[in-house]
Amino acid sequence: MADGAPTRAQRSSKKTKRKRSRHGPEIERFDSLPWARSLPGGGGDGDGDGSAFSLFIGSNELEGGFLSLEEIDESEYGLDIPKAVKQESGKAKKSKKNKDGNVRDSADHGVEAEIASNLEEEEEEEQQQQENVMTERKKKKKKKKQKKETKKVDELPAVDDAEVDHVDDAEFYAWNDLRLHPLIMKTIQRLGFKEPTPIQKACVPAAAHRGKDVIGAAETGSGKTLAFGLPILQRLLEEREKSTTVLEEKGEEVEKYAPKGVLRALIITPTRELALQVTDHLKEFAKDARIRVVPIVGGMSTEKQERLLEARPEIVVGTPGRLWELMSGGEIHLVELHSLSFFVLDEADRMIEDGHFRELQSIIDMLPITNSSVEETPQSMQSCVTIANIQRKKRQTFVFSATIALSADFRKKLKRGIARSKQSTSGGLNSIETLSERAGMREDAAIIDLTNSSILANKLEESFIECMEKDKDAHLYYILSLHGLGRMIVFCTSIAALRHISSILRILGIHVWTLHAQMQQRARLKAIDHFRGSEHGVLVATDVAARGIDIPGIRTVVHYQLPHSAEVYVHRSGRTARASSDGCSIALISSDETSKFASLCRSFSKDSFQRFPLENSYMPEIMKRLSLARQIGEISRKDSQEKAQKSWLERNAEALQLDVEKYDSEEERVNAHKKRKVSSNKLKQLQQDLKNLLSRPLQPKTFSHRFLAGAGVSPLLQHQFEQIAKQKSEEGMQSSGNGKGKLVVIGQDCVEPLQALRNAGDETRVDVKETADKRKGIETRKRERKAEKKRLHDQRRKQRKKLRGNGD
Ligand SMILES: Nc1ncnc2c1ncn2[C@@H]1O[C@H](COP(=O)(O)OP(=O)(O)OP(=O)(O)O)[C@@H](O)[C@H]1O
């Protein structure tokens, strides 16, 4: 344990811990540091309410994922939390007291009363004994659980040296140049990562071996998490090895001075889901190395997170809001930053978006201003100065994103180099440059920009469907029913749109999961889990899911509404075509959005996009279904609104102890009843009609019953149809010999959107600029015609008026 760090006993009570640590030399020094002034109340009990972030709670506008703090069950998501040591339970104390009370009472009674009392006492004693047994059992169980948890957090699996030796498999030779620690290589082999991705190849040598700061930009899904994660683990492992050697040489006890218990890496991500994902990803690599990684995000109780930090993990991954809440509350593990060796901003450009950087700025202000030299080593660290020397290499800052280069002319600045940029750092962190500089990024930082001019993932095929706003539902349903293979995310910009389409799709029998910022954290994680577990699942999400989420097998991304910025478009689309797989994105574009789409394309230096191939003969049937679904939705919505209104009235009347007279007259009551009945019958009829339509595959308009159409039919059913058809055709040949009455399966293969796009070929490629210009031309002509019409109309009216005046 590091010098000055509290022992387990010291940490048993939060209050005691705070009190003691406040008087400890570390904190006294901490209080005197200039950056401590950024803490509310002098780094003490600031409320740290995260107001800048809570401003976005419940917004129906663009979402960013800085959310309300709700309760989630950590154990469900693999977050190991050491339990707080509790004092003797109040219940046990109480029963003891009751027993004493009874003994005293019995002395005041007569014989009978005494016998009765004795009997009662015996009964109670028996009960007490039973309770004791139960308590004992519970205690044992609890102890066992605590032991298990402590084991999880403190006693990470022992390193199997024998296994470590067998890592230089020829299959993984591509990793050799990176000279990674055998324990890291062991995990790489276990995960089957044959070679480093380009960003990893570029970052690891610079960051891990040359100790550079890094600004990294590479396409979505290109393995950026490991590009900054591997150098962190590598350096921590190297340091551990070096310190062990030095101590062994000096004949010191390794365990005594082992550099455990201080925060070494702080990784900040913009969303909770991303923080949990990064934690899981790093944990995979860290567990063999016995390095602890802990997520600190909103949605968990603060106390539980403080307990999580009591295990003193080396790496913390968190969102700015919760991190700052704990830091400003003086959470010792998060404010003792003297040994912080890595500060990482993942999805950095998201952090500087308006209003999202207040907490981040406060966190950055907490970082030690300069990376202290050995001479500045505090007195308390001198006892293990050898370790301190090893640890006290300069702090490295990593700033990563897929879209850094998209932010205003940053690409040029990247090329010029940070050093020559003269931007002032006195203002807010409103650019990546100021953010990086303020975080302590050194002038010789390695700038690794692997994004191509289009920024979008290499294997992503993009397409669009141009339609009226009101027809977007129909086109989405078309995609889902004809090409609903593989996982798909449908992105909306507003929660209102998300609710609308998820309800329509559910009525149409398509099960979808939803994800937006107004959902409870538990529900959000469950939605992601279910989606991850379903091979052909559909997730309807807002932009809270746009960044970082890494779920294998997402084949299609649909932009139901266009995002407000090119960056968000890139991140949304980047949920597919990840880690060397391909994928496709489909943007549904209404006529109002064409110019926005054209300007999006310009940001990616794209001239042409492919029009997603549509078979219009399916549209009449789709519209029929959709019309029924909309009517059903409308009636159900009215019904539930009425019910909610009614129960609101009833609740309030009940509170005021009033009888609510629902109707003014008997006639009104009867009419209302009739109306309800009619509406309920209509609803049943509509539901039945829709059920009938849904019970058969989607049919094109030219459908002939002689043919068994397979559109919208699952591959399995398709196969069965083909078998029947084959059988029938053989029978037909045998009986008539002319092949008449043959059953033919014409079914459109249920191909996934990417395949449909490829099958369509290049004819569907459209010059987006040309289309936008054409549309602009049409609209201008329309406006001109309208103006001309109005002019003629006014002219005629004036003439009529004149004539009437002359007549008078
Ligand atoms: N060397 C590798 N070989 C194969 N797969 C890898 C390799 N490195 C990482 N991956 C996998 O690639 C996927 C994407 O990685 P990661 O999430 O780090 O991408 P990213 O660049 O951060 O994406 P985004 O910009 O969307 O956040 C993950 O599933 C990860 O396990």
The ligand as an ORCA input file, in Angstrom:
! r2SCAN-3c Opt
* xyz 0 1
  N      -6.416     -5.849    -32.752
  C      -7.687     -6.159    -32.816
  N      -8.088     -7.183    -33.571
  C      -9.402     -7.514    -33.653
  N     -10.376     -6.879    -32.984
  C     -10.024     -5.842    -32.216
  C      -8.676     -5.429    -32.073
  N      -8.647     -4.386    -31.230
  C      -9.915     -4.141    -30.848
  N     -10.748     -5.021    -31.430
  C     -12.208     -5.085    -31.292
  O     -12.756     -4.081    -32.132
  C     -13.982     -3.610    -31.609
  C     -14.011     -2.101    -31.654
  O     -13.071     -1.578    -30.766
  P     -13.278     -0.190    -30.022
  O     -14.608     -0.160    -29.358
  O     -12.098      0.068    -29.220
  O     -13.338      0.794    -31.270
  P     -13.300      2.376    -31.295
  O     -12.324      2.761    -32.333
  O     -13.111      2.906    -29.927
  O     -14.775      2.707    -31.810
  P     -15.657      4.027    -31.583
  O     -14.960      5.146    -32.297
  O     -16.958      3.696    -32.207
  O     -15.747      4.240    -30.119
  C     -14.096     -4.179    -30.210
  O     -15.059     -5.206    -30.225
  C     -12.727     -4.733    -29.910
  O     -12.785     -5.879    -29.094
*
